[in-house]
């Protein structure tokens, strides 16, 4: 088994651009397993990093080669460019360049929340690169310009708090949202907060402004055209995203919706056993 976790040099983490010259993305990633095995690309949620899937990967790395990336504004990934580098379309292109540099022509894809929104964008815009996709607590964005404008205002208010308030206070306030009700009572919640504190709040603010739900391109009108098999995962106690994922599943003929019992928004953290079972069965080759 090979393990790479770095951004030092091309073979250990830097995505050097192949499209339009210089690429500003220096992605930090972990690559665990052999590239001779089927590859899974894992994309974390907002304020997470590549370590968020460590428990999942430890259970899968004998069957799969697992690639987990710190997305722009998160973890140890460095951005040498303007705020445009944090947008969804540009981030997606940066990830495709990373796959090219790693000589990964096609792989499985798993994304959670923000990472799920990005994974859906990748699926719809680069369909030749992905075999099957798992989208956990995912949204395709907002349907109307009015909704997007309202959400941008909310995202920017959170971003200003990231830039001006104590980071730990921000985190505790963020996780008071009803979306994370079950997460707050999880026995490892304090450890999750400690991991989140390793991020740079100023970088997180850039991510929220540029790749928050308000600013991302709406993907609703493209879902019906998708031909890649998809599993939408929703938590039993996450009413908002159960509804969103149910609607997406009705639009996408090659998808199925799975509701995971006794979980909220962060399924892979709250019930890793159920998540691993679904993933390993769906991605089995």
Secondary structure, DSSP 8 states (H G I E B T S, - for coil): --EEEE-SSGGGT-----SSS---EE--EEEES-TTSEEEEEE--TT--GGGGHHHHHHHTTTEEEEEE--TTSTT-EE-S-GGGGSHHHHHHHHHHHHHHTT--SEEEEEETHHHHHHHHHHHH-GGGEEEEEEES-----SSHHHHHHHHHHHHHHHHHHHHS-HHHHHHHHTTSGGGHHHHTSTTHHHHHHHHTTS-HHHHHHHHHHHSTTTS---GGGGGG--SEEEEEEETT-HHHHHHHHHHHHH-TTEEEEEETT--S-HHHH-HHHHHHHHHHHS--
